[in-house]
């Protein structure tokens, strides 16, 4: 986006103009991690997002461990902006490729049947 400047001595809102601000993104220190699950918790002022991996415990069929790799702490306004952005992304993806299944077909079915038997 290019930055626009209103004429000298005018307020952009008074002149009926909007002011665009150019944002430069610095990704020089970024690291990437994969997460297949998230845990959320809250305080009065913040939302805490723990990202990590659900992994089976060796030798334990019915046990998983949640290994947290990253934690993001946001204020509520930032969390709402994130929720709106993710909602838009998901809606666009599903419109193009179909509904995203939260539980893939067949996953978890044998355990559910075993409990009912």
N, C-alpha and C positions, 0 to 999 in steps of 0.2 A: 504494500500500500504506500502511496506517496503521501507525504505530509502536506496539507494545505493550510495556508495562513490567511485569516480574514484581513480585510483592509485595515490599515492603521487606524486606531482610535475606535474600533467597533467591537462589540461583543459578538461572538459567533451565533449565540442564540438570538440576539437582537436582529442580526442581519439575515436570519433565516437559513444560515449555513451550518453545516456540521463540520467538525474538525476531525480529520483523520490523522492517526498517529502511526508511524511506522515502527513495527516491533521487529527486532533482530533476535533470532533464537541462537543461543550459544550451546551447542551440543558437544563441546570439546571434552567435558568430563563425564559424559553420560555412560552409565552401565546398564546392561539389559539382563533381566532374569525372567525365567519362565515360571508361571504360577498356574496351578490347576484348581486352586481353591482360595477363598478369602474368608477372614473372620473379621467381623466388625464389632466395635464397642464405642461407647460414647461417654462424654462428660457434658456438663451444662454448656460449655463453650466449644467443644471439639468433637470431631468424628475421627476415630482411629481405625485404620484399615491395615490388617496384617495379611500380607501376601505370602503364599508358600505352596508346598507340595503335600498332598495326601499320599502317603506311601504305606504299603502293607508291611507289617512287622514279620520278620522271618520266623517261620514255624508257628505263627498264630493266624489261623484262617479268618477269624472274625475280629481282628484288631488292626487298626490303622494308626499311624502317627502323622500329625500335622507339623511339618518342619517349616517354621517361619523364616523367610529369607529377607523380606523387606517390610518396613512399617512406614505408613504415610499418615501424618496427622494433619487434619485440615480443620478450618473453621466451618461453621454450618453453611455460610454463603458459598464458599468454595465447593463444599460437598454437593450442594444443590446444583451448582453449575456443572459439576462432573456428572451428576445423575441425568441432567437434561441433555448433555452432550452424548453420553452413552445411549440414552433412549433414542436420540436421532440416528446414531450410527446403527443400532440394532434394527430399527424400523427400516432403514434404507437397505440393509443387508437382507432382511427377510422379504422385502418387496422384490428384490432381485433374485434371490436363491431359494426362497421358501422358509418356513418356520424353523427356527433353531430349537432342537430338542434338548431339554435340560437333562433328561435321562435317556440315553440311546436305547433303542429297542433291544430287549433281551437282557440288558444289564440289570442285575439285582433280582431278576425273576426267580431263579432257583432258590435263593435264600428266602424269598417271600413264600414260595410254595412249601418249603420245608417247615416253616413256622405254622402254616395252616394245616399240615398233615397230622 
